[in-house]
């Protein structure tokens, strides 16, 4: 009994040191968190140092920037040039303008935009914006993505090894050496498991154990025990079936489904969201483009009016100096000059107010006077993704459409219901909810699993020993000799009483499906409401554009007549100034009517879901396996047999396309482009022709380029009952270039001649068009 006493003393000594070491570690790790002045035998707490407290408080409340990554250089945005670098005085007429078409603006937007920004600003709600990365993020989500759902069916490999040293005494002299048990135990395990599509779990496992102990009853001093077994667990009721496992996955629960079909619907919803954001981006680009177009026309109108009232002011000033007129006439002309000069400054620079953008009156955007060239140009640069200034001013080169466009209401109504991405997104939501309902109904079944297992064992004094002596071979030889075979068959049954959670999940899914379908119905009604507004807006805008064109022509004629009478001394200055105000008002309203009509046509494409196709913008997903394309083609052909949609498919109703011998989708040799919507190839920014351009103040608005005379009637372009006044040829004078804003002539200098508003001659039977547009305007027709 000497050995046990020594071992007991050693154990007590080690135990003492372990307790002391544990106490020291716990005290050291706790640190100063233990407030010793809480106890009676500790000194009083230290006095508070106000300066020290203020110093630490200031450190804690300091706003800090995140520490930059030392392995990467910080990429700061390049500071653009100052807006002061471009003014009315230093603009270069030859290279100071960038004539940009609408198609080029949209192409540059798609090239430069990773974020589908809108004109509201990304700084306020950055997480609400869609980007080009969002569909891929949803697809690769480690929790709810498609790859995460498919990973539940991946094979799993596992291996472990444990090594034990056991040394203890038991109250049984048959165990070990008279109650003292010592053992060296090793455990090795390798397993491979795979979940199949029907919910079954297949497992292949190999376990090896090495045991060396001092038990006197052992046959060998050390033994190796190994076995290999194959197990299959297959559910028969709850969790069984390919459909359920594709919807809910093998780890589904009532109220939570995360199978591959659910994950795919999430991806489709994200793709619809991305398409909606892309469509809104294109719509906002066009809104900003027409705002800038109007700003240039409005600036030109105001410059012309300012220059003409300046001429009147100079005449009045000269008459006052010669005592031919009273001073009040000069003051009237001077007041109107400064009023028009204020309009010119505002039309050039603009005010920072809300402009034309999506959802301001209509989904596609209702025209809101932008108020200035500079602000509208910076706004277009922002939405395109260009720097705010680069030494040139963007000037729209695409003319606003004036050709009469007629849409067939039944066609565009059915097209809107079939192609609007909002409706497609909601249909995917309904499909997801219906799949979740199917999965939740599966949980109303009890658990009934069938288990089958087969095991082959092996045992020997050595792991590998092929000596041929019966009973003394190695464990591996015993295992392969098929000496010890075992099997197990069983059934497991389990069910909750009442299925309360499953019933609640099914009821919730049913209500969710009903809610989603009600929302889809309301969305369809809203689509019809928005489409009807856009359809009616085209007719209103075109009719108003005709009327305002005639009004503007009448204002020009009135101003020319009053000017001639004023020059002859037969009309007071009041009539001339009032006629000039009518000219500027009618010209501004006519330009606004042209933009209203352009936006009305765009909004019809917006409402019926064809805006992206109109600009030949397509979206494509990444490559999928060929089997996926075959299945998709098969389903598409089956749907074509069920019903043919002339909008999506080219098959004629009642004449479905024939199924080819192979279902492999082959690409066409050339891209298929609808002939009625072919657009010219857009040049790159480096290929833009820097041709000499006239300054803004010299735009030839006085020559009335929007009014042309044709000898052949054109009912599509002819205004209803056009009012075409004929000016006196003797009183008409050629128009002279107008001075820029900073080149005003003092009243004492000579008065420039020839700055008179004139109208073109026309015969009463001629057809009048107000849009000098070319045949390319046919692209606006559907």
ABEGO torsion letter per residue (X at the ends): XAAAAAAAAAAAAAAAAAAAAAAAAAAAAAEAABBAAABAABBBBBBBBAAAAAAAAAAAABBBBBBBBAABBBBBBBBBBBAAABBAAABBAAAABBBBBAAAAAAAAAAABABBBBAAEAAABAAABBBAAAAAAAAABAAABAAAAAAAABBBBBBBBBBBBBBBBBBBAABEBGGBBBBBBBBBBBBBBBBBAAGBBBBBBBBBBBBBBABAABABABBBBBBBBBBBBBBABBGBEAAAAAAAEAABBBGBBABAAAAAAAAAAAAAAAAAAAAAAAAAAAAAAAAAAAAAAAAAAAAAAAAAAAAAAAAAAAAAAAGABBAAAAAAAAAAAAAAAAAAAAAAAEBBBBBBBBGBGBAAEBBBBAGBAAAAAAAAAAAAGBBABAGBBBBBABBBBABBBBBBAAAAAAAAAAABAAAAAAAAAAAAAAAAAAAAAAAABBBBBBBBBBBBBBBBABABBBAGBBGABBAAAAAAAGABBBBBBBBBBBBBBGGAAAAAAAAAAAAAAAAAAAAAAAAAAAAAAAAAAAAAAAAAAAAAAAAAAAAAAAAAAAAAAAAAAAAAGABBAAAAAAAAAAAAAAAAAAAAAAAAAAAAAAAAAAAAGAAAAAAGBBBBBBBBBAAAAAAAAAAAAAAAAABBBAAABABBBGBBBBBBABABBBBBABBBBBAAABBBBBBBAAABBBBBBBBAAABBAAAGAABBBBABBBAAABBBGBBBBBBBAAABBBBBBBBBAAABBBAABBBBBGBBBBBBBBBAABBBBAAGBBAAAAAABX
